[in-house]
Amino acid sequence: MAGLTPARPVRALPACRHLDLAHLPGWCATVGLLFEEAHMAAAGHEMLLKRLCEVLIVQLLRHALQHQLISSTALPGASDPALGKAMQAMRTHPGGKWSVAELAALCGMSRSRFARQFHAVVGCPPAQYLNSLRIARAGELLRQGKLVQDIALEVGYSNQPAFTRALRAATQLSPRDWLARNGSGLPG
């Protein structure tokens, strides 16, 4: 997403990597479903496209890990399954009122051990990781034309000014300026 600093895991991946897809099990079926769905306008179309893209990315990353094309340290969830539970929970529900204690409990860790391990593996504190997820989701919702006050609540901010401050801190842009720079994705 333009205007955002990528999280450490994304920066850790190589900028470019050539993969021989003929050796990637299941990719052909996934890509086939992806293209088939791209030409449909049925209910759940966007959600299914997102999930198929996620499946394809996991297949590509799994292949790259298995063939040592990338290091497992580039993917914190893959290199630390315990933290993966908290990361998945935050990715699934970025608007949740997550506390370090709740996330630590998901991972079966003490609050202090979780915070230390999360920062060591992911490269930032849990709150910063969660905020980056919230800002990314907010960008998707802005492009869909949702109202800023509704976006604020959906992504976990108590009100519109709190969301606007968070977006400005992350991108140096107001919601209106962010949308003008990154496009609405809406017709007309």
C-alpha positions as CSV (number, residue, x, y, z in Angstrom):
1,M,0.0,0.0,0.0
2,A,1.5,3.3,-1.0
3,G,2.5,5.6,1.8
4,L,3.1,2.9,4.3
5,T,6.4,1.5,5.6
6,P,6.4,-2.3,5.0
7,A,6.5,-4.5,8.0
8,R,9.9,-6.2,8.7
9,P,8.7,-9.6,7.2
10,V,7.9,-7.9,3.9
11,R,11.3,-6.1,3.8
12,A,13.0,-9.4,4.6
13,L,11.8,-11.0,1.5
14,P,13.9,-10.7,-1.7
15,A,12.7,-7.9,-4.1
16,C,12.7,-10.4,-6.9
17,R,12.8,-14.2,-7.1
18,H,12.4,-16.5,-10.0
19,L,10.5,-19.7,-9.3
20,D,10.0,-22.6,-11.7
21,L,6.2,-23.0,-11.2
22,A,6.3,-26.4,-13.0
23,H,7.6,-27.7,-9.7
24,L,5.1,-26.0,-7.4
25,P,2.5,-28.6,-6.4
26,G,-1.1,-27.4,-6.7
27,W,-0.3,-24.0,-8.1
28,C,-2.0,-24.7,-11.4
29,A,-5.3,-25.6,-9.7
30,T,-5.1,-22.6,-7.5
31,V,-4.4,-20.2,-10.4
32,G,-7.1,-21.8,-12.5
33,L,-9.7,-21.2,-9.7
34,L,-8.4,-17.7,-9.2
35,F,-8.9,-16.8,-12.9
36,E,-12.2,-18.5,-13.0
37,E,-13.4,-16.5,-10.0
38,A,-12.0,-13.3,-11.5
39,H,-14.5,-13.6,-14.3
40,M,-17.5,-14.2,-12.1
41,A,-19.7,-11.6,-10.4
42,A,-21.4,-14.0,-7.9
43,A,-22.0,-13.4,-4.2
44,G,-18.8,-13.6,-2.2
45,H,-16.7,-12.9,-5.3
46,E,-14.2,-10.5,-3.6
47,M,-13.8,-12.6,-0.5
48,L,-13.1,-15.7,-2.5
49,L,-10.6,-13.9,-4.7
50,K,-8.7,-12.7,-1.6
51,R,-8.7,-16.2,-0.1
52,L,-7.4,-17.7,-3.3
53,C,-4.6,-15.1,-3.5
54,E,-3.7,-16.0,0.1
55,V,-3.6,-19.7,-0.8
56,L,-1.4,-19.0,-3.8
57,I,1.0,-16.9,-1.6
58,V,1.2,-19.6,1.0
59,Q,1.9,-22.2,-1.7
60,L,4.7,-19.9,-3.1
61,L,6.2,-19.2,0.3
62,R,6.0,-22.9,1.3
63,H,7.8,-23.8,-1.9
64,A,10.4,-21.1,-1.4
65,L,11.0,-22.2,2.2
66,Q,11.3,-25.9,1.3
67,H,13.8,-25.2,-1.4
68,Q,15.7,-22.7,0.7
69,L,15.0,-19.8,-1.6
70,I,14.2,-17.7,1.4
71,S,15.0,-18.0,5.1
72,S,12.3,-19.0,7.6
73,T,13.5,-15.9,9.6
74,A,11.8,-13.8,6.9
75,L,8.4,-15.2,7.9
76,P,7.9,-14.8,11.7
77,G,4.7,-16.9,11.7
78,A,6.5,-19.7,9.9
79,S,9.5,-19.6,12.1
80,D,7.6,-19.3,15.4
81,P,4.3,-21.2,15.4
82,A,3.4,-20.0,18.9
83,L,3.5,-16.3,17.8
84,G,1.7,-17.3,14.6
85,K,-1.5,-17.8,16.7
86,A,-1.4,-14.2,17.9
87,M,-0.5,-12.9,14.5
88,Q,-3.3,-14.8,12.8
89,A,-5.8,-13.6,15.4
90,M,-4.8,-10.0,14.8
91,R,-4.8,-10.4,11.0
92,T,-8.3,-12.0,11.2
93,H,-9.7,-9.4,13.5
94,P,-7.6,-6.2,13.3
95,G,-10.4,-4.2,14.8
96,G,-10.4,-6.3,18.0
97,K,-9.4,-4.7,21.3
98,W,-6.3,-6.8,21.6
99,S,-4.2,-6.5,24.7
100,V,-0.8,-8.0,25.1
101,A,-2.2,-10.2,27.9
102,E,-4.9,-11.6,25.6
103,L,-2.4,-12.2,22.8
104,A,0.0,-13.8,25.2
105,A,-2.7,-16.1,26.5
106,L,-3.5,-17.2,22.9
107,C,0.2,-18.3,22.7
108,G,0.3,-19.9,26.1
109,M,3.0,-17.4,27.3
110,S,3.4,-14.9,30.0
111,R,2.7,-11.3,29.0
112,S,6.4,-10.3,29.4
113,R,7.8,-13.3,27.6
114,F,5.3,-12.8,24.7
115,A,6.2,-9.1,24.3
116,R,9.9,-9.9,24.3
117,Q,9.6,-12.8,21.9
118,F,7.2,-11.0,19.6
119,H,9.6,-8.0,19.3
120,A,12.6,-10.2,18.8
121,V,11.0,-12.3,16.1
122,V,8.7,-9.8,14.3
123,G,10.9,-6.7,14.7
124,C,8.4,-4.5,16.4
125,P,6.1,-4.5,19.4
126,P,2.6,-6.2,19.1
127,A,0.8,-2.9,19.2
128,Q,2.9,-1.5,16.3
129,Y,2.2,-4.7,14.3
130,L,-1.5,-4.4,15.0
131,N,-1.6,-0.8,14.0
132,S,0.0,-1.6,10.6
133,L,-2.7,-4.2,10.1
134,R,-5.4,-1.7,11.0
135,I,-4.0,0.9,8.7
136,A,-3.8,-1.6,5.8
137,R,-7.4,-2.6,6.3
138,A,-8.4,1.0,6.6
139,G,-6.8,1.6,3.2
140,E,-8.9,-1.2,1.7
141,L,-12.1,0.3,3.2
142,L,-11.2,3.8,2.0
143,R,-10.8,2.5,-1.6
144,Q,-14.3,0.9,-1.3
145,G,-15.8,4.3,-0.5
146,K,-16.7,3.6,3.1
147,L,-17.3,6.5,5.4
148,V,-14.3,7.5,7.6
149,Q,-16.3,7.3,10.8
150,D,-17.4,3.7,9.9
151,I,-13.8,2.7,9.0
152,A,-12.5,4.1,12.3
153,L,-14.9,1.8,14.3
154,E,-14.3,-1.2,12.0
155,V,-10.6,-1.1,12.3
156,G,-10.5,-0.7,16.1
157,Y,-10.3,3.1,16.8
158,S,-12.7,4.6,19.2
159,N,-13.7,7.5,16.9
160,Q,-12.9,9.3,13.7
161,P,-10.3,11.7,15.1
162,A,-8.3,8.8,16.7
163,F,-8.3,7.0,13.3
164,T,-7.3,10.1,11.4
165,R,-4.4,10.7,13.8
166,A,-3.2,7.1,13.4
167,L,-3.4,7.3,9.6
168,R,-1.6,10.6,9.6
169,A,1.1,9.2,11.8
170,A,1.6,6.1,9.6
171,T,1.3,7.9,6.2
172,Q,1.6,11.6,6.8
173,L,-1.7,11.9,5.0
174,S,-5.3,12.6,6.1
175,P,-7.9,10.0,4.9
176,R,-8.9,12.4,2.0
177,D,-5.3,13.0,0.9
178,W,-4.5,9.3,1.2
179,L,-7.5,8.4,-1.0
180,A,-6.5,11.1,-3.5
181,R,-3.0,9.7,-3.7
182,N,-3.9,6.0,-3.7
183,G,-7.1,6.1,-5.8
184,S,-10.5,5.1,-4.8
185,G,-10.8,2.0,-7.0
186,L,-14.4,3.1,-7.6
187,P,-15.8,3.8,-11.1
188,G,-16.1,7.5,-12.1
